[in-house]
Amino acid sequence: MISVTKLDGRKYWINPHMIESMEESPDLTITFLSGKKIVVKDNPSELINQIISYRQKIGIVSNQEL
């Protein structure tokens, strides 16, 4: 799981394997495979780095870059 910050400042934990897409306009909207969407304050680049780190930590990939 990785953490994101909702617009009201609350931390929220999501499963990065369930992310279908992310759209910045101007806040970041994350769409999950289920169709559910959440809007977060997080920077897309930082979120992508969190996803890469998480996947490396659990051994899914050995070297991913932005």
PDBQT receptor file of N, H, CA, C and O in Angstrom, charges set to zero:
ATOM      1  N   MET A   1       0.843  -1.179   0.000  1.00  0.00    +0.000 N 
ATOM      2  CA  MET A   1       0.000   0.000   0.000  1.00  0.00    +0.000 C 
ATOM      3  C   MET A   1       0.886   1.241   0.000  1.00  0.00    +0.000 C 
ATOM      4  O   MET A   1       1.986   1.239   0.552  1.00  0.00    +0.000 OA
ATOM      5  N   ILE A   2       0.389   2.286  -0.624  1.00  0.00    +0.000 N 
ATOM      6  H   ILE A   2      -0.505   2.287  -1.073  1.00  0.00    +0.000 HD
ATOM      7  CA  ILE A   2       1.085   3.572  -0.610  1.00  0.00    +0.000 C 
ATOM      8  C   ILE A   2       0.116   4.623  -0.066  1.00  0.00    +0.000 C 
ATOM      9  O   ILE A   2      -1.103   4.466  -0.142  1.00  0.00    +0.000 OA
ATOM     10  N   SER A   3       0.683   5.691   0.480  1.00  0.00    +0.000 N 
ATOM     11  H   SER A   3       1.673   5.818   0.541  1.00  0.00    +0.000 HD
ATOM     12  CA  SER A   3      -0.180   6.728   1.056  1.00  0.00    +0.000 C 
ATOM     13  C   SER A   3      -0.361   7.878   0.081  1.00  0.00    +0.000 C 
ATOM     14  O   SER A   3       0.549   8.240  -0.665  1.00  0.00    +0.000 OA
ATOM     15  N   VAL A   4      -1.560   8.440   0.108  1.00  0.00    +0.000 N 
ATOM     16  H   VAL A   4      -2.299   8.146   0.714  1.00  0.00    +0.000 HD
ATOM     17  CA  VAL A   4      -1.879   9.653  -0.636  1.00  0.00    +0.000 C 
ATOM     18  C   VAL A   4      -2.573  10.595   0.352  1.00  0.00    +0.000 C 
ATOM     19  O   VAL A   4      -3.015  10.167   1.418  1.00  0.00    +0.000 OA
ATOM     20  N   THR A   5      -2.664  11.861  -0.004  1.00  0.00    +0.000 N 
ATOM     21  H   THR A   5      -2.305  12.208  -0.870  1.00  0.00    +0.000 HD
ATOM     22  CA  THR A   5      -3.315  12.843   0.858  1.00  0.00    +0.000 C 
ATOM     23  C   THR A   5      -4.525  13.411   0.137  1.00  0.00    +0.000 C 
ATOM     24  O   THR A   5      -4.405  14.015  -0.928  1.00  0.00    +0.000 OA
ATOM     25  N   LYS A   6      -5.694  13.205   0.738  1.00  0.00    +0.000 N 
ATOM     26  H   LYS A   6      -5.791  12.713   1.603  1.00  0.00    +0.000 HD
ATOM     27  CA  LYS A   6      -6.918  13.744   0.151  1.00  0.00    +0.000 C 
ATOM     28  C   LYS A   6      -6.919  15.270   0.296  1.00  0.00    +0.000 C 
ATOM     29  O   LYS A   6      -6.114  15.829   1.041  1.00  0.00    +0.000 OA
ATOM     30  N   LEU A   7      -7.816  15.928  -0.411  1.00  0.00    +0.000 N 
ATOM     31  H   LEU A   7      -8.470  15.474  -1.016  1.00  0.00    +0.000 HD
ATOM     32  CA  LEU A   7      -7.861  17.389  -0.406  1.00  0.00    +0.000 C 
ATOM     33  C   LEU A   7      -8.125  17.973   0.972  1.00  0.00    +0.000 C 
ATOM     34  O   LEU A   7      -7.727  19.104   1.251  1.00  0.00    +0.000 OA
ATOM     35  N   ASP A   8      -8.799  17.205   1.846  1.00  0.00    +0.000 N 
ATOM     36  H   ASP A   8      -9.122  16.286   1.618  1.00  0.00    +0.000 HD
ATOM     37  CA  ASP A   8      -9.075  17.704   3.194  1.00  0.00    +0.000 C 
ATOM     38  C   ASP A   8      -7.908  17.448   4.158  1.00  0.00    +0.000 C 
ATOM     39  O   ASP A   8      -8.014  17.737   5.350  1.00  0.00    +0.000 OA
ATOM     40  N   GLY A   9      -6.790  16.904   3.638  1.00  0.00    +0.000 N 
ATOM     41  H   GLY A   9      -6.704  16.670   2.670  1.00  0.00    +0.000 HD
ATOM     42  CA  GLY A   9      -5.597  16.696   4.451  1.00  0.00    +0.000 C 
ATOM     43  C   GLY A   9      -5.477  15.320   5.075  1.00  0.00    +0.000 C 
ATOM     44  O   GLY A   9      -4.448  15.002   5.670  1.00  0.00    +0.000 OA
ATOM     45  N   ARG A  10      -6.523  14.484   4.951  1.00  0.00    +0.000 N 
ATOM     46  H   ARG A  10      -7.360  14.742   4.467  1.00  0.00    +0.000 HD
ATOM     47  CA  ARG A  10      -6.465  13.139   5.529  1.00  0.00    +0.000 C 
ATOM     48  C   ARG A  10      -5.585  12.224   4.695  1.00  0.00    +0.000 C 
ATOM     49  O   ARG A  10      -5.594  12.283   3.465  1.00  0.00    +0.000 OA
ATOM     50  N   LYS A  11      -4.813  11.366   5.391  1.00  0.00    +0.000 N 
ATOM     51  H   LYS A  11      -4.806  11.318   6.390  1.00  0.00    +0.000 HD
ATOM     52  CA  LYS A  11      -4.012  10.351   4.716  1.00  0.00    +0.000 C 
ATOM     53  C   LYS A  11      -4.924   9.200   4.317  1.00  0.00    +0.000 C 
ATOM     54  O   LYS A  11      -5.859   8.853   5.038  1.00  0.00    +0.000 OA
ATOM     55  N   TYR A  12      -4.645   8.627   3.183  1.00  0.00    +0.000 N 
ATOM     56  H   TYR A  12      -3.885   8.909   2.597  1.00  0.00    +0.000 HD
ATOM     57  CA  TYR A  12      -5.454   7.550   2.632  1.00  0.00    +0.000 C 
ATOM     58  C   TYR A  12      -4.474   6.547   2.040  1.00  0.00    +0.000 C 
ATOM     59  O   TYR A  12      -3.519   6.947   1.375  1.00  0.00    +0.000 OA
ATOM     60  N   TRP A  13      -4.683   5.271   2.263  1.00  0.00    +0.000 N 
ATOM     61  H   TRP A  13      -5.459   4.946   2.804  1.00  0.00    +0.000 HD
ATOM     62  CA  TRP A  13      -3.781   4.233   1.765  1.00  0.00    +0.000 C 
ATOM     63  C   TRP A  13      -4.448   3.505   0.616  1.00  0.00    +0.000 C 
ATOM     64  O   TRP A  13      -5.600   3.082   0.718  1.00  0.00    +0.000 OA
ATOM     65  N   ILE A  14      -3.704   3.361  -0.497  1.00  0.00    +0.000 N 
ATOM     66  H   ILE A  14      -2.769   3.704  -0.580  1.00  0.00    +0.000 HD
ATOM     67  CA  ILE A  14      -4.265   2.710  -1.679  1.00  0.00    +0.000 C 
ATOM     68  C   ILE A  14      -3.349   1.590  -2.161  1.00  0.00    +0.000 C 
ATOM     69  O   ILE A  14      -2.148   1.577  -1.891  1.00  0.00    +0.000 OA
ATOM     70  N   ASN A  15      -3.951   0.664  -2.873  1.00  0.00    +0.000 N 
ATOM     71  H   ASN A  15      -4.926   0.674  -3.092  1.00  0.00    +0.000 HD
ATOM     72  CA  ASN A  15      -3.212  -0.423  -3.489  1.00  0.00    +0.000 C 
ATOM     73  C   ASN A  15      -2.773   0.043  -4.877  1.00  0.00    +0.000 C 
ATOM     74  O   ASN A  15      -3.619   0.227  -5.753  1.00  0.00    +0.000 OA
ATOM     75  N   PRO A  16      -1.472   0.237  -5.098  1.00  0.00    +0.000 N 
ATOM     76  CA  PRO A  16      -1.027   0.767  -6.391  1.00  0.00    +0.000 C 
ATOM     77  C   PRO A  16      -1.268  -0.177  -7.558  1.00  0.00    +0.000 C 
ATOM     78  O   PRO A  16      -1.247   0.253  -8.711  1.00  0.00    +0.000 OA
ATOM     79  N   HIS A  17      -1.498  -1.460  -7.281  1.00  0.00    +0.000 N 
ATOM     80  H   HIS A  17      -1.515  -1.810  -6.344  1.00  0.00    +0.000 HD
ATOM     81  CA  HIS A  17      -1.765  -2.417  -8.356  1.00  0.00    +0.000 C 
ATOM     82  C   HIS A  17      -3.158  -2.232  -8.944  1.00  0.00    +0.000 C 
ATOM     83  O   HIS A  17      -3.464  -2.765 -10.011  1.00  0.00    +0.000 OA
ATOM     84  N   MET A  18      -3.993  -1.481  -8.252  1.00  0.00    +0.000 N 
ATOM     85  H   MET A  18      -3.744  -1.048  -7.386  1.00  0.00    +0.000 HD
ATOM     86  CA  MET A  18      -5.369  -1.281  -8.704  1.00  0.00    +0.000 C 
ATOM     87  C   MET A  18      -5.564   0.045  -9.447  1.00  0.00    +0.000 C 
ATOM     88  O   MET A  18      -6.682   0.368  -9.849  1.00  0.00    +0.000 OA
ATOM     89  N   ILE A  19      -4.483   0.813  -9.632  1.00  0.00    +0.000 N 
ATOM     90  H   ILE A  19      -3.575   0.550  -9.305  1.00  0.00    +0.000 HD
ATOM     91  CA  ILE A  19      -4.585   2.101 -10.330  1.00  0.00    +0.000 C 
ATOM     92  C   ILE A  19      -4.635   1.863 -11.832  1.00  0.00    +0.000 C 
ATOM     93  O   ILE A  19      -3.776   1.187 -12.399  1.00  0.00    +0.000 OA
ATOM     94  N   GLU A  20      -5.651   2.428 -12.461  1.00  0.00    +0.000 N 
ATOM     95  H   GLU A  20      -6.348   2.977 -12.000  1.00  0.00    +0.000 HD
ATOM     96  CA  GLU A  20      -5.769   2.349 -13.917  1.00  0.00    +0.000 C 
ATOM     97  C   GLU A  20      -5.126   3.569 -14.573  1.00  0.00    +0.000 C 
ATOM     98  O   GLU A  20      -4.403   3.448 -15.562  1.00  0.00    +0.000 OA
ATOM     99  N   SER A  21      -5.404   4.762 -14.002  1.00  0.00    +0.000 N 
ATOM    100  H   SER A  21      -5.992   4.861 -13.199  1.00  0.00    +0.000 HD
ATOM    101  CA  SER A  21      -4.848   5.983 -14.589  1.00  0.00    +0.000 C 
ATOM    102  C   SER A  21      -4.817   7.095 -13.549  1.00  0.00    +0.000 C 
ATOM    103  O   SER A  21      -5.469   7.025 -12.507  1.00  0.00    +0.000 OA
ATOM    104  N   MET A  22      -4.031   8.130 -13.874  1.00  0.00    +0.000 N 
ATOM    105  H   MET A  22      -3.501   8.186 -14.720  1.00  0.00    +0.000 HD
ATOM    106  CA  MET A  22      -3.960   9.336 -13.048  1.00  0.00    +0.000 C 
ATOM    107  C   MET A  22      -4.054  10.531 -13.982  1.00  0.00    +0.000 C 
ATOM    108  O   MET A  22      -3.437  10.551 -15.047  1.00  0.00    +0.000 OA
ATOM    109  N   GLU A  23      -4.831  11.526 -13.576  1.00  0.00    +0.000 N 
ATOM    110  H   GLU A  23      -5.332  11.510 -12.711  1.00  0.00    +0.000 HD
ATOM    111  CA  GLU A  23      -5.008  12.724 -14.395  1.00  0.00    +0.000 C 
ATOM    112  C   GLU A  23      -4.856  13.950 -13.511  1.00  0.00    +0.000 C 
ATOM    113  O   GLU A  23      -5.463  14.041 -12.444  1.00  0.00    +0.000 OA
ATOM    114  N   GLU A  24      -4.035  14.896 -13.968  1.00  0.00    +0.000 N 
ATOM    115  H   GLU A  24      -3.542  14.822 -14.835  1.00  0.00    +0.000 HD
ATOM    116  CA  GLU A  24      -3.807  16.130 -13.217  1.00  0.00    +0.000 C 
ATOM    117  C   GLU A  24      -4.563  17.261 -13.890  1.00  0.00    +0.000 C 
ATOM    118  O   GLU A  24      -4.302  17.594 -15.046  1.00  0.00    +0.000 OA
ATOM    119  N   SER A  25      -5.532  17.868 -13.138  1.00  0.00    +0.000 N 
ATOM    120  H   SER A  25      -5.744  17.598 -12.199  1.00  0.00    +0.000 HD
ATOM    121  CA  SER A  25      -6.318  18.941 -13.744  1.00  0.00    +0.000 C 
ATOM    122  C   SER A  25      -7.059  19.800 -12.722  1.00  0.00    +0.000 C 
ATOM    123  O   SER A  25      -8.274  19.611 -12.672  1.00  0.00    +0.000 OA
ATOM    124  N   PRO A  26      -6.558  20.672 -11.934  1.00  0.00    +0.000 N 
ATOM    125  CA  PRO A  26      -5.172  20.786 -11.506  1.00  0.00    +0.000 C 
ATOM    126  C   PRO A  26      -4.817  19.795 -10.402  1.00  0.00    +0.000 C 
ATOM    127  O   PRO A  26      -3.647  19.454 -10.229  1.00  0.00    +0.000 OA
ATOM    128  N   ASP A  27      -5.838  19.321  -9.638  1.00  0.00    +0.000 N 
ATOM    129  H   ASP A  27      -6.788  19.599  -9.778  1.00  0.00    +0.000 HD
ATOM    130  CA  ASP A  27      -5.552  18.299  -8.624  1.00  0.00    +0.000 C 
ATOM    131  C   ASP A  27      -5.411  16.954  -9.314  1.00  0.00    +0.000 C 
ATOM    132  O   ASP A  27      -5.841  16.786 -10.455  1.00  0.00    +0.000 OA
ATOM    133  N   LEU A  28      -4.818  16.012  -8.630  1.00  0.00    +0.000 N 
ATOM    134  H   LEU A  28      -4.470  16.148  -7.703  1.00  0.00    +0.000 HD
ATOM    135  CA  LEU A  28      -4.575  14.694  -9.198  1.00  0.00    +0.000 C 
ATOM    136  C   LEU A  28      -5.767  13.777  -8.934  1.00  0.00    +0.000 C 
ATOM    137  O   LEU A  28      -6.122  13.520  -7.784  1.00  0.00    +0.000 OA
ATOM    138  N   THR A  29      -6.381  13.287 -10.015  1.00  0.00    +0.000 N 
ATOM    139  H   THR A  29      -6.092  13.495 -10.949  1.00  0.00    +0.000 HD
ATOM    140  CA  THR A  29      -7.483  12.337  -9.907  1.00  0.00    +0.000 C 
ATOM    141  C   THR A  29      -6.941  10.956 -10.245  1.00  0.00    +0.000 C 
ATOM    142  O   THR A  29      -6.376  10.739 -11.317  1.00  0.00    +0.000 OA
ATOM    143  N   ILE A  30      -7.123  10.021  -9.307  1.00  0.00    +0.000 N 
ATOM    144  H   ILE A  30      -7.583  10.197  -8.436  1.00  0.00    +0.000 HD
ATOM    145  CA  ILE A  30      -6.685   8.642  -9.503  1.00  0.00    +0.000 C 
ATOM    146  C   ILE A  30      -7.918   7.811  -9.813  1.00  0.00    +0.000 C 
ATOM    147  O   ILE A  30      -8.893   7.828  -9.060  1.00  0.00    +0.000 OA
ATOM    148  N   THR A  31      -7.873   7.083 -10.925  1.00  0.00    +0.000 N 
ATOM    149  H   THR A  31      -7.082   7.069 -11.536  1.00  0.00    +0.000 HD
ATOM    150  CA  THR A  31      -8.953   6.180 -11.304  1.00  0.00    +0.000 C 
ATOM    151  C   THR A  31      -8.482   4.751 -11.097  1.00  0.00    +0.000 C 
ATOM    152  O   THR A  31      -7.407   4.365 -11.557  1.00  0.00    +0.000 OA
ATOM    153  N   PHE A  32      -9.301   3.971 -10.397  1.00  0.00    +0.000 N 
ATOM    154  H   PHE A  32     -10.174   4.286 -10.024  1.00  0.00    +0.000 HD
ATOM    155  CA  PHE A  32      -8.962   2.574 -10.118  1.00  0.00    +0.000 C 
ATOM    156  C   PHE A  32      -9.627   1.659 -11.135  1.00  0.00    +0.000 C 
ATOM    157  O   PHE A  32     -10.555   2.062 -11.837  1.00  0.00    +0.000 OA
ATOM    158  N   LEU A  33      -9.147   0.431 -11.206  1.00  0.00    +0.000 N 
ATOM    159  H   LEU A  33      -8.394   0.103 -10.636  1.00  0.00    +0.000 HD
ATOM    160  CA  LEU A  33      -9.696  -0.558 -12.125  1.00  0.00    +0.000 C 
ATOM    161  C   LEU A  33     -11.188  -0.772 -11.904  1.00  0.00    +0.000 C 
ATOM    162  O   LEU A  33     -11.905  -1.139 -12.835  1.00  0.00    +0.000 OA
ATOM    163  N   SER A  34     -11.659  -0.548 -10.692  1.00  0.00    +0.000 N 
ATOM    164  H   SER A  34     -11.077  -0.250  -9.936  1.00  0.00    +0.000 HD
ATOM    165  CA  SER A  34     -13.081  -0.704 -10.356  1.00  0.00    +0.000 C 
ATOM    166  C   SER A  34     -13.934   0.431 -10.910  1.00  0.00    +0.000 C 
ATOM    167  O   SER A  34     -15.160   0.334 -10.944  1.00  0.00    +0.000 OA
ATOM    168  N   GLY A  35     -13.271   1.524 -11.350  1.00  0.00    +0.000 N 
ATOM    169  H   GLY A  35     -12.274   1.603 -11.323  1.00  0.00    +0.000 HD
ATOM    170  CA  GLY A  35     -13.997   2.708 -11.814  1.00  0.00    +0.000 C 
ATOM    171  C   GLY A  35     -14.079   3.788 -10.751  1.00  0.00    +0.000 C 
ATOM    172  O   GLY A  35     -14.413   4.932 -11.061  1.00  0.00    +0.000 OA
ATOM    173  N   LYS A  36     -13.781   3.447  -9.500  1.00  0.00    +0.000 N 
ATOM    174  H   LYS A  36     -13.511   2.518  -9.249  1.00  0.00    +0.000 HD
ATOM    175  CA  LYS A  36     -13.799   4.426  -8.414  1.00  0.00    +0.000 C 
ATOM    176  C   LYS A  36     -12.703   5.465  -8.667  1.00  0.00    +0.000 C 
ATOM    177  O   LYS A  36     -11.636   5.143  -9.188  1.00  0.00    +0.000 OA
ATOM    178  N   LYS A  37     -12.983   6.710  -8.293  1.00  0.00    +0.000 N 
ATOM    179  H   LYS A  37     -13.850   6.972  -7.870  1.00  0.00    +0.000 HD
ATOM    180  CA  LYS A  37     -12.020   7.799  -8.453  1.00  0.00    +0.000 C 
ATOM    181  C   LYS A  37     -11.833   8.503  -7.121  1.00  0.00    +0.000 C 
ATOM    182  O   LYS A  37     -12.777   8.642  -6.344  1.00  0.00    +0.000 OA
ATOM    183  N   ILE A  38     -10.603   8.949  -6.859  1.00  0.00    +0.000 N 
ATOM    184  H   ILE A  38      -9.835   8.836  -7.490  1.00  0.00    +0.000 HD
ATOM    185  CA  ILE A  38     -10.338   9.810  -5.712  1.00  0.00    +0.000 C 
ATOM    186  C   ILE A  38      -9.473  10.964  -6.184  1.00  0.00    +0.000 C 
ATOM    187  O   ILE A  38      -8.679  10.823  -7.114  1.00  0.00    +0.000 OA
ATOM    188  N   VAL A  39      -9.636  12.108  -5.533  1.00  0.00    +0.000 N 
ATOM    189  H   VAL A  39     -10.281  12.222  -4.778  1.00  0.00    +0.000 HD
ATOM    190  CA  VAL A  39      -8.854  13.301  -5.852  1.00  0.00    +0.000 C 
ATOM    191  C   VAL A  39      -7.899  13.537  -4.691  1.00  0.00    +0.000 C 
ATOM    192  O   VAL A  39      -8.304  13.553  -3.528  1.00  0.00    +0.000 OA
ATOM    193  N   VAL A  40      -6.621  13.721  -5.023  1.00  0.00    +0.000 N 
ATOM    194  H   VAL A  40      -6.292  13.709  -5.967  1.00  0.00    +0.000 HD
ATOM    195  CA  VAL A  40      -5.598  13.873  -3.992  1.00  0.00    +0.000 C 
ATOM    196  C   VAL A  40      -4.726  15.093  -4.275  1.00  0.00    +0.000 C 
ATOM    197  O   VAL A  40      -4.702  15.624  -5.385  1.00  0.00    +0.000 OA
ATOM    198  N   LYS A  41      -4.008  15.520  -3.229  1.00  0.00    +0.000 N 
ATOM    199  H   LYS A  41      -4.028  15.089  -2.327  1.00  0.00    +0.000 HD
ATOM    200  CA  LYS A  41      -3.107  16.676  -3.326  1.00  0.00    +0.000 C 
ATOM    201  C   LYS A  41      -1.737  16.303  -3.877  1.00  0.00    +0.000 C 
ATOM    202  O   LYS A  41      -0.983  17.176  -4.307  1.00  0.00    +0.000 OA
ATOM    203  N   ASP A  42      -1.414  15.025  -3.867  1.00  0.00    +0.000 N 
ATOM    204  H   ASP A  42      -2.027  14.317  -3.518  1.00  0.00    +0.000 HD
ATOM    205  CA  ASP A  42      -0.065  14.575  -4.159  1.00  0.00    +0.000 C 
ATOM    206  C   ASP A  42       0.415  14.961  -5.553  1.00  0.00    +0.000 C 
ATOM    207  O   ASP A  42      -0.364  15.074  -6.500  1.00  0.00    +0.000 OA
ATOM    208  N   ASN A  43       1.727  15.159  -5.642  1.00  0.00    +0.000 N 
ATOM    209  H   ASN A  43       2.360  15.067  -4.873  1.00  0.00    +0.000 HD
ATOM    210  CA  ASN A  43       2.385  15.443  -6.903  1.00  0.00    +0.000 C 
ATOM    211  C   ASN A  43       2.486  14.138  -7.699  1.00  0.00    +0.000 C 
ATOM    212  O   ASN A  43       2.907  13.127  -7.138  1.00  0.00    +0.000 OA
ATOM    213  N   PRO A  44       2.117  14.124  -8.986  1.00  0.00    +0.000 N 
ATOM    214  CA  PRO A  44       2.148  12.888  -9.765  1.00  0.00    +0.000 C 
ATOM    215  C   PRO A  44       3.530  12.223  -9.801  1.00  0.00    +0.000 C 
ATOM    216  O   PRO A  44       3.625  11.000  -9.701  1.00  0.00    +0.000 OA
ATOM    217  N   SER A  45       4.586  13.005  -9.940  1.00  0.00    +0.000 N 
ATOM    218  H   SER A  45       4.509  13.999 -10.022  1.00  0.00    +0.000 HD
ATOM    219  CA  SER A  45       5.939  12.429  -9.986  1.00  0.00    +0.000 C 
ATOM    220  C   SER A  45       6.301  11.739  -8.676  1.00  0.00    +0.000 C 
ATOM    221  O   SER A  45       6.895  10.661  -8.675  1.00  0.00    +0.000 OA
ATOM    222  N   GLU A  46       5.939  12.367  -7.569  1.00  0.00    +0.000 N 
ATOM    223  H   GLU A  46       5.456  13.243  -7.570  1.00  0.00    +0.000 HD
ATOM    224  CA  GLU A  46       6.221  11.758  -6.259  1.00  0.00    +0.000 C 
ATOM    225  C   GLU A  46       5.415  10.484  -6.074  1.00  0.00    +0.000 C 
ATOM    226  O   GLU A  46       5.914   9.507  -5.515  1.00  0.00    +0.000 OA
ATOM    227  N   LEU A  47       4.181  10.488  -6.536  1.00  0.00    +0.000 N 
ATOM    228  H   LEU A  47       3.775  11.282  -6.990  1.00  0.00    +0.000 HD
ATOM    229  CA  LEU A  47       3.337   9.308  -6.429  1.00  0.00    +0.000 C 
ATOM    230  C   LEU A  47       3.893   8.161  -7.284  1.00  0.00    +0.000 C 
ATOM    231  O   LEU A  47       3.901   7.009  -6.850  1.00  0.00    +0.000 OA
ATOM    232  N   ILE A  48       4.346   8.474  -8.471  1.00  0.00    +0.000 N 
ATOM    233  H   ILE A  48       4.340   9.409  -8.823  1.00  0.00    +0.000 HD
ATOM    234  CA  ILE A  48       4.960   7.455  -9.335  1.00  0.00    +0.000 C 
ATOM    235  C   ILE A  48       6.204   6.890  -8.667  1.00  0.00    +0.000 C 
ATOM    236  O   ILE A  48       6.436   5.682  -8.711  1.00  0.00    +0.000 OA
ATOM    237  N   ASN A  49       7.007   7.752  -8.048  1.00  0.00    +0.000 N 
ATOM    238  H   ASN A  49       6.819   8.734  -8.012  1.00  0.00    +0.000 HD
ATOM    239  CA  ASN A  49       8.195   7.265  -7.327  1.00  0.00    +0.000 C 
ATOM    240  C   ASN A  49       7.807   6.338  -6.175  1.00  0.00    +0.000 C 
ATOM    241  O   ASN A  49       8.485   5.340  -5.929  1.00  0.00    +0.000 OA
ATOM    242  N   GLN A  50       6.718   6.661  -5.465  1.00  0.00    +0.000 N 
ATOM    243  H   GLN A  50       6.167   7.471  -5.664  1.00  0.00    +0.000 HD
ATOM    244  CA  GLN A  50       6.235   5.791  -4.391  1.00  0.00    +0.000 C 
ATOM    245  C   GLN A  50       5.836   4.419  -4.937  1.00  0.00    +0.000 C 
ATOM    246  O   GLN A  50       6.123   3.390  -4.323  1.00  0.00    +0.000 OA
ATOM    247  N   ILE A  51       5.177   4.415  -6.088  1.00  0.00    +0.000 N 
ATOM    248  H   ILE A  51       4.944   5.250  -6.586  1.00  0.00    +0.000 HD
ATOM    249  CA  ILE A  51       4.741   3.159  -6.706  1.00  0.00    +0.000 C 
ATOM    250  C   ILE A  51       5.954   2.319  -7.105  1.00  0.00    +0.000 C 
ATOM    251  O   ILE A  51       5.989   1.113  -6.858  1.00  0.00    +0.000 OA
ATOM    252  N   ILE A  52       6.944   2.960  -7.722  1.00  0.00    +0.000 N 
ATOM    253  H   ILE A  52       6.916   3.939  -7.923  1.00  0.00    +0.000 HD
ATOM    254  CA  ILE A  52       8.160   2.247  -8.128  1.00  0.00    +0.000 C 
ATOM    255  C   ILE A  52       8.868   1.675  -6.905  1.00  0.00    +0.000 C 
ATOM    256  O   ILE A  52       9.288   0.517  -6.909  1.00  0.00    +0.000 OA
ATOM    257  N   SER A  53       8.999   2.481  -5.866  1.00  0.00    +0.000 N 
ATOM    258  H   SER A  53       8.659   3.421  -5.863  1.00  0.00    +0.000 HD
ATOM    259  CA  SER A  53       9.639   2.034  -4.622  1.00  0.00    +0.000 C 
ATOM    260  C   SER A  53       8.912   0.844  -4.016  1.00  0.00    +0.000 C 
ATOM    261  O   SER A  53       9.533  -0.133  -3.597  1.00  0.00    +0.000 OA
ATOM    262  N   TYR A  54       7.592   0.939  -3.975  1.00  0.00    +0.000 N 
ATOM    263  H   TYR A  54       7.087   1.733  -4.315  1.00  0.00    +0.000 HD
ATOM    264  CA  TYR A  54       6.776  -0.136  -3.417  1.00  0.00    +0.000 C 
ATOM    265  C   TYR A  54       6.986  -1.428  -4.200  1.00  0.00    +0.000 C 
ATOM    266  O   TYR A  54       7.174  -2.494  -3.613  1.00  0.00    +0.000 OA
ATOM    267  N   ARG A  55       6.952  -1.329  -5.518  1.00  0.00    +0.000 N 
ATOM    268  H   ARG A  55       6.798  -0.463  -5.995  1.00  0.00    +0.000 HD
ATOM    269  CA  ARG A  55       7.114  -2.527  -6.356  1.00  0.00    +0.000 C 
ATOM    270  C   ARG A  55       8.503  -3.127  -6.208  1.00  0.00    +0.000 C 
ATOM    271  O   ARG A  55       8.654  -4.349  -6.206  1.00  0.00    +0.000 OA
ATOM    272  N   GLN A  56       9.514  -2.284  -6.086  1.00  0.00    +0.000 N 
ATOM    273  H   GLN A  56       9.391  -1.291  -6.087  1.00  0.00    +0.000 HD
ATOM    274  CA  GLN A  56      10.866  -2.794  -5.868  1.00  0.00    +0.000 C 
ATOM    275  C   GLN A  56      10.966  -3.485  -4.517  1.00  0.00    +0.000 C 
ATOM    276  O   GLN A  56      11.604  -4.530  -4.389  1.00  0.00    +0.000 OA
ATOM    277  N   LYS A  57      10.327  -2.890  -3.505  1.00  0.00    +0.000 N 
ATOM    278  H   LYS A  57       9.809  -2.042  -3.609  1.00  0.00    +0.000 HD
ATOM    279  CA  LYS A  57      10.375  -3.437  -2.155  1.00  0.00    +0.000 C 
ATOM    280  C   LYS A  57       9.757  -4.829  -2.078  1.00  0.00    +0.000 C 
ATOM    281  O   LYS A  57      10.252  -5.693  -1.355  1.00  0.00    +0.000 OA
ATOM    282  N   ILE A  58       8.673  -5.043  -2.826  1.00  0.00    +0.000 N 
ATOM    283  H   ILE A  58       8.271  -4.341  -3.414  1.00  0.00    +0.000 HD
ATOM    284  CA  ILE A  58       8.030  -6.354  -2.768  1.00  0.00    +0.000 C 
ATOM    285  C   ILE A  58       8.544  -7.302  -3.850  1.00  0.00    +0.000 C 
ATOM    286  O   ILE A  58       8.074  -8.434  -3.966  1.00  0.00    +0.000 OA
ATOM    287  N   GLY A  59       9.518  -6.831  -4.645  1.00  0.00    +0.000 N 
ATOM    288  H   GLY A  59       9.900  -5.912  -4.551  1.00  0.00    +0.000 HD
ATOM    289  CA  GLY A  59      10.186  -7.706  -5.594  1.00  0.00    +0.000 C 
ATOM    290  C   GLY A  59       9.476  -7.920  -6.914  1.00  0.00    +0.000 C 
ATOM    291  O   GLY A  59       9.752  -8.901  -7.605  1.00  0.00    +0.000 OA
ATOM    292  N   ILE A  60       8.564  -7.026  -7.283  1.00  0.00    +0.000 N 
ATOM    293  H   ILE A  60       8.340  -6.230  -6.721  1.00  0.00    +0.000 HD
ATOM    294  CA  ILE A  60       7.858  -7.178  -8.557  1.00  0.00    +0.000 C 
ATOM    295  C   ILE A  60       8.743  -6.760  -9.729  1.00  0.00    +0.000 C 
ATOM    296  O   ILE A  60       8.709  -7.384 -10.790  1.00  0.00    +0.000 OA
ATOM    297  N   VAL A  61       9.528  -5.715  -9.539  1.00  0.00    +0.000 N 
ATOM    298  H   VAL A  61       9.555  -5.208  -8.678  1.00  0.00    +0.000 HD
ATOM    299  CA  VAL A  61      10.439  -5.263 -10.597  1.00  0.00    +0.000 C 
ATOM    300  C   VAL A  61      11.792  -4.974  -9.974  1.00  0.00    +0.000 C 
ATOM    301  O   VAL A  61      11.886  -4.636  -8.794  1.00  0.00    +0.000 OA
ATOM    302  N   SER A  62      12.815  -5.108 -10.760  1.00  0.00    +0.000 N 
ATOM    303  H   SER A  62      12.738  -5.384 -11.718  1.00  0.00    +0.000 HD
ATOM    304  CA  SER A  62      14.149  -4.859 -10.219  1.00  0.00    +0.000 C 
ATOM    305  C   SER A  62      14.658  -3.464 -10.568  1.00  0.00    +0.000 C 
ATOM    306  O   SER A  62      15.423  -2.882  -9.799  1.00  0.00    +0.000 OA
ATOM    307  N   ASN A  63      14.250  -2.917 -11.713  1.00  0.00    +0.000 N 
ATOM    308  H   ASN A  63      13.628  -3.389 -12.338  1.00  0.00    +0.000 HD
ATOM    309  CA  ASN A  63      14.684  -1.557 -12.043  1.00  0.00    +0.000 C 
ATOM    310  C   ASN A  63      13.669  -0.873 -12.938  1.00  0.00    +0.000 C 
ATOM    311  O   ASN A  63      13.542  -1.198 -14.119  1.00  0.00    +0.000 OA
ATOM    312  N   GLN A  64      12.948   0.076 -12.362  1.00  0.00    +0.000 N 
ATOM    313  H   GLN A  64      13.052   0.340 -11.403  1.00  0.00    +0.000 HD
ATOM    314  CA  GLN A  64      12.019   0.909 -13.104  1.00  0.00    +0.000 C 
ATOM    315  C   GLN A  64      12.434   2.351 -12.886  1.00  0.00    +0.000 C 
ATOM    316  O   GLN A  64      12.898   2.716 -11.807  1.00  0.00    +0.000 OA
ATOM    317  N   GLU A  65      12.266   3.156 -13.900  1.00  0.00    +0.000 N 
ATOM    318  H   GLU A  65      11.889   2.859 -14.777  1.00  0.00    +0.000 HD
ATOM    319  CA  GLU A  65      12.542   4.589 -13.775  1.00  0.00    +0.000 C 
ATOM    320  C   GLU A  65      11.379   5.357 -14.329  1.00  0.00    +0.000 C 
ATOM    321  O   GLU A  65      10.553   4.820 -15.067  1.00  0.00    +0.000 OA
ATOM    322  N   LEU A  66      11.317   6.632 -13.966  1.00  0.00    +0.000 N 
ATOM    323  H   LEU A  66      11.988   7.068 -13.367  1.00  0.00    +0.000 HD
ATOM    324  CA  LEU A  66      10.275   7.513 -14.499  1.00  0.00    +0.000 C 
ATOM    325  C   LEU A  66      10.437   7.688 -15.977  1.00  0.00    +0.000 C 
ATOM    326  O   LEU A  66       9.652   8.398 -16.605  1.00  0.00    +0.000 OA
TER     327      LEU A  66
